[in-house]
Amino acid sequence: QVQLVESGGGLVQAGGSLRLSCAASGRTFSSFTMGWFRQAPGKEREFVATISWSGDDTDYADSVKGRSTISRDNAENTVYLQMNNLKPDDTAAYYCAAAPKYHGVLRNTWPYAYWGQGTQVTVSS
């Protein structure tokens, strides 16, 4: 079993920045593809960013591309999402996810077997 705990969310003004963290426990995820997703009230969960098991490959949703950076520190079993120039549309609960059977970047939710409880990001206008 892999447990994921997100942190780093909060209330920020538009244009501000946050760094979200996802700490894993239970077993190493060094060989897992990792992803960040978000969900706003009344909306479906949507892809934000993903990173390969090695950390060499990343992919981003168009809505955050150029403003966000996903990274990982396998030695610490931690994945990060740096978010800059935040917009009100970024307001959502952000979820970290792990895909233990995959190595490459993944945009779809179905390969991800493990999910955190989420951390709330609220961006004021």
C-alpha positions in Angstrom: 0.0 0.0 0.0 1.2 3.5 -0.9 -0.1 6.4 1.1 0.1 9.9 -0.4 -0.3 13.1 1.6 -0.5 16.5 -0.1 0.4 19.8 1.5 1.3 23.3 0.6 -2.1 24.6 -0.5 -3.6 27.8 0.7 -5.2 31.1 -0.1 -3.2 33.3 -2.4 -3.9 36.4 -4.6 -4.0 36.2 -8.3 -0.4 36.3 -9.6 1.0 34.6 -6.5 2.8 31.3 -6.2 2.5 28.1 -4.3 4.6 24.9 -4.1 2.5 21.8 -3.5 4.2 18.7 -2.0 3.2 15.1 -2.1 4.9 12.9 0.4 4.6 9.1 0.0 4.9 6.4 2.6 4.3 2.6 2.7 6.8 1.8 0.0 9.1 3.6 -2.4 7.6 5.1 -5.6 10.9 5.8 -7.2 9.9 3.7 -10.2 6.3 5.1 -10.4 4.9 7.6 -12.8 3.4 10.5 -10.7 0.7 13.0 -11.5 -1.1 16.0 -10.2 -4.8 16.4 -10.8 -7.3 19.0 -9.6 -11.0 19.2 -9.0 -13.2 22.2 -8.5 -16.7 22.0 -7.1 -19.2 20.8 -9.7 -16.4 19.8 -12.1 -14.7 16.6 -13.0 -11.2 15.8 -11.9 -8.8 17.1 -14.5 -5.2 16.5 -15.3 -2.6 19.1 -14.3 0.9 17.6 -14.6 2.7 14.3 -14.8 6.3 13.2 -14.4 8.0 9.9 -15.4 9.6 7.6 -12.9 13.1 8.9 -13.7 12.0 12.5 -13.6 13.4 13.2 -17.1 10.0 13.5 -18.8 7.2 15.8 -17.9 3.8 16.8 -19.4 1.4 19.6 -18.5 -2.2 20.6 -19.1 -2.4 23.5 -21.5 -4.0 25.6 -18.8 -0.9 25.4 -16.6 1.9 25.0 -19.1 4.5 27.7 -18.7 3.3 28.5 -15.2 3.9 25.2 -13.4 6.7 22.8 -12.8 6.4 19.3 -11.6 9.5 17.7 -10.0 10.3 14.7 -7.8 12.9 13.8 -5.3 12.9 10.0 -5.2 15.3 9.9 -2.3 12.7 11.7 -0.2 9.7 10.0 -1.8 8.3 13.4 -2.6 6.7 15.0 -5.6 6.3 18.8 -6.0 4.2 21.1 -8.1 5.4 24.6 -8.3 2.7 26.9 -9.4 3.4 30.5 -10.5 1.2 33.3 -11.7 -1.8 31.7 -10.2 -5.2 32.5 -11.6 -8.7 32.3 -10.0 -9.4 29.4 -12.4 -6.7 27.5 -10.6 -8.9 27.3 -7.5 -9.5 23.6 -6.8 -8.5 20.7 -4.6 -5.2 19.4 -5.9 -4.6 15.6 -5.7 -1.3 13.7 -6.0 -1.5 10.3 -7.7 0.9 7.4 -8.3 0.8 4.8 -11.1 2.9 1.9 -9.9 2.9 -0.1 -13.2 4.0 2.7 -15.5 7.2 4.6 -16.2 6.2 7.2 -18.7 4.1 10.4 -18.4 0.4 9.8 -18.1 -2.5 12.2 -18.6 -5.5 9.9 -17.9 -6.7 9.1 -14.4 -7.2 5.3 -14.9 -3.6 4.2 -14.6 -3.2 5.9 -11.3 -3.8 3.4 -8.5 -3.0 5.6 -5.5 -4.4 9.0 -4.6 -3.9 11.4 -1.8 -6.7 13.3 0.1 -6.0 16.6 -1.6 -4.8 20.0 -0.7 -7.0 23.1 -1.3 -5.7 25.9 -3.5 -7.8 29.1 -3.5 -6.8 32.0 -5.7 -8.6 35.3 -5.0 -9.3 37.7 -7.8 
